[in-house]
Amino acid sequence: MNSKSHEYSKAEQGTNLDRLHASLLLDASVGVVKQISDTRARILYRSFGIKTVRDLLQLYPRRYIDMSCVVPIQQAEIGKSYTIFGTLYEIKQKRPKPRLTLVELSLLDESGLLIVTCFNQPWLAENLHKGERISVSGKIEFSYGFKRMVNPLIVAHEEGEAETGVVLPVHPSVAKIPRTTMRRMISNALSGIQGLYDPLPLSLRARYRLYSRYQAYRGVHNPVSISDANQARRRLRYEELFFLELELIDQEQKRIAGAKPFQHQIQGPYQDALRALLPFSLTQDQETAIAAISEKMSEDYPMNHLLLGDVGTGKTIVAAFALAACADTGTQALMMGPTEVLVQQYGATLGPLFDQMGVSWGILTGSTPSSQRNELLCELSEGRLQVLFGTHALLENEVRVARCSLVCIDEQQRFGVEQRQALIDKAPGADILSMTATPIPRSLALALYGGLSLSYLHAAPAKQGGRSTTVCHFSQEGIAYDALRAALERGEQAYVICPLIGLDLEDHETGQQEEEAGNQSIIEYAAIEWDIEHDEVGDTLSAATLHAKILQEQIVPGARVGLLHGKMNSQEKAQIMEEFRQGSIQVLVSTTVVEVGVDVPNATVMIIEDADRFGLAQLHQLRGRVGRGNLSGSVFLVSRSKAPQSLERLRIMEKVDDGFALSEYDLSLRREGDIFGNRQHGRSRLALVNVIRDKAIIEAAYHDARACYRGQGLSQEEHRLIMNELKIVEKARG
C-alpha cells in the first residue's frame, strides 16, 4: 500500500470512528449533554419522559417564529394577525372576580405601544420581567385608544437572538427550564452527533430527496428558513412512519411464525342458515366485508383483520358470519366487548338467530352468577359451547377453550395492548377479527394497523330512519325539550346525555386561545392528538342525578325517567337498560355509557348537554343511538360556550352525518402527536405525523417498508442499519 493510500485509509477509519461515536451518543443518557445537570435531567424525565439524547432531539418545536416577518406596532392593521417584537414596559396582574386572573402587558417598539391581555395565565407575571425582549403573535384588536392582543403566543428572547431574518423554534418548556435554555441544550446535543449514521437506505433518501438524519435534526431545531424546517420535518415524518410500519410487519410475522392455523370453511350449513334467517338484505359493504373475511379465514396462515364501520352500518352481523364459519368448521369462537351493556346486546341481537341455527352460545361478564359461570367454563373447556360472548371476564385464567379458531374483539381501541394480547394468547393460531365503530380514514388505519388487512362499512342498512342534528345555545334549549315531549306523546323514547364536568366553564372559555398565522410570521403545526375520553369526570355523576330529578319533577312529570352511569354495578346497568328497551323507562338520562352498544329502535330524540366538551367522534357515536329503526331521529347539541370556534366546530355535525368525513375534519384540526390515543405509551411514536396532511408519506412508507421486508426479510447486509434501529426502538419501548 502506498503512502497516500495509507493516509486515506487512516482518514477514512477516523471518519468512521467519528460517525460511530456520534451514532452511539444518540442513545446515551441525556446527562452527557452540556448544560444538562442531574437536576435538569430529572426535570426532563418527569416532564417529557426524556432519558436519552435521542429523546431530547425528538422534543420537536411546536411552531416557529420567522423574525423576517415581524411588523412594527404602528403598521399592524386592526383585525389581522401579526408577530410583534418589542420590550416589556409594564406588567400588571389583576383579579377582577374569583376564578379569573388577568395579566396585562405593555409592549413597546420604536413605533408605538401594544397592550397584551392574558386571561388565567398568572405565571406570566412571575416569569416575565420589565425590560425583557419578547415577541407576541396573534390578532390585532383596538379598544380604549390602544392596539391590543388577547391571549397571544408569547415568546421571551435572549439578547441578540431575535434579529431580522432569524427563524426561532418554539420548544415546549417547563418550570426551571425556560425555552431559551431548552434551545441551548438541544444545540449542544446537535453538536455531538454530526456525521451520525443514517438508518434509511440511500436509495429511499434519493428517491424522495430526503435530508440525512443529522440534517433533519439540525433543520428541525435550528432552521435557517421555514423551508429548511419543513424539509427537516418531512424527512422525520417519513422516518417515523417507515420504522413504525417495519415494526408492525415484524410483529405480525412473529405472531404467525410457527402457528398452526385453522382453515375455515368458506361456506357451510350454519352460514347458509344465518343468511336465510336474516329479516333484511345485507348492504353491498357488508357482503364485500363478509367475502373478504371468509377468504382470509380459509387461508393457511392466521388472519388478522380489522373491520371498520360507521355507526349503524351492521358490523355485528358481519361478525356473526365469521362466528358461523367456526361452527361450520367444528371449532369455537370468543367475542369480547368493552362493556356489559354491549355484550348483552350481542345476546339480544345474535342469540335468537343462533338458537334457530342450533349454535350453542353464552355470555360471561363480571356479574354472571357463579353456578352459571362454572357451567359455561365447563362447556367451553370441553368443546360443547360454540360461541362465548364476554367482557374483560374472558381474560381470567379459568377461561380455557378446547378448540378456539377465532378471537373477535369489538371496539378494540377501548382495550389496552396487554388485554388484547391476553385474549389472543388463549387461542394460539386462531384468526383475529377486530372491530371498531370509530371512523378511521384509510391513511390513519395504515399508520395504526399496517400489519392488518382492512374492511370498511360505509353504508347503513336501508331500513334505518335516519336522523337530523341541530346545534342550539343553552338559552334556546327549550326547543330541544319541546321535541322530547312531542316524542313521548307519540309513544317514543329519548336520551339526555349529561355533560362531562371536569373543567370549570368559565376557565374553559377564557382559557381558549386563538393562535393564528397571520403573514406567515408564526408557523403552527396542527395535527393529531386523540383525547382519552372518560365516562365519569369530576362531578358528572351528581350532575346526571340532578338532571334526572329536574326532568322527572319539572319537564316530563308524567313520564318515567331512568338514570344510567358508569359507577353503577353491572346488574344495575343491565336492569336499567332492559327497562328502557321494554319501554317502561321513557327518558334515559345517561353519561357516555350509551355511546356503544345500545340499540333501542323506539328511541328517537337525544339531547346532549354541553356538547362542546365532547370530541366530534364521540358525539357521532352518541347520536348513532337514535334513528336506528324505521323511525327518524332528532339530535340536539346544546352548548353554553360563547366561543365562535366551539360553535363552528359543532355545526359541522349539522352538515355531515358520515363518520369518516367527520373524522377527517376532526383530525385536520388537531396537533401533531400521539395518534394511538393512549398516554400510557409515554413519548409519542408519531410525534410529527398528521394523517390528513401526510397521506402521501404514509402510503409511501407503507409500501417501502413492505418492499424492504420481501424475500429474506431484513436479514440482508444492506438492511443492517435498519435492523439496529428497530432493535433500539423496541428496547426503548420496553
Secondary structure by P-SEA (a helix, b strand, c coil): ccaaaaaaaaaaaaaaaaaaaaaaaccccccccccccaaaaaaaaaccccccaaaaaacccccccccccccccccccccbbbbbbbcccbbbbbcccccbbbbbbbbbcccbbbbbbbccccccccccccccccccbbbbbbccccccccccbbbbbccccccccbbbbbccccccccaaaaaaaaaaaaaacccccccccaaaaaaaccccaaaaaaaacccccaaaaaaaaaaaaaaaaaaaaaaaaaaaaaaaccccccccccccaaaaaaaaaccccccaaaaaaaaaaaaaaacccccbbbbbbcccccaaaaaaaaaaaaaaacccbbbbbccaaaaaaaaaacaaaaaaaccccccccccccaaaaaaaaaaaaaccccbbbbcccccccccccccccbbbbcccccccaaaaaaaaaacccbbbbbbbcccccaaaaaacccccccccccccccccccbbbbbbccccaaaaaaaaaaaaaacccbbbbbccccccaaaaaaacccccccccccccbbbbbbbbccccccaaaaaaaaaaaaaaccccccbbbbbbcccccaaaaaaaaaaaaaccccbbbbccccccccccccccbbbbcccccccaaaaaaaacccccccbbbbbbbbbccccaaaaaaaacccccccaaaaaaaaaaacccccccccccccccccccccccccaaaaaaaaaaaaaaacccccccccaaaaaaaaaaaaaaac
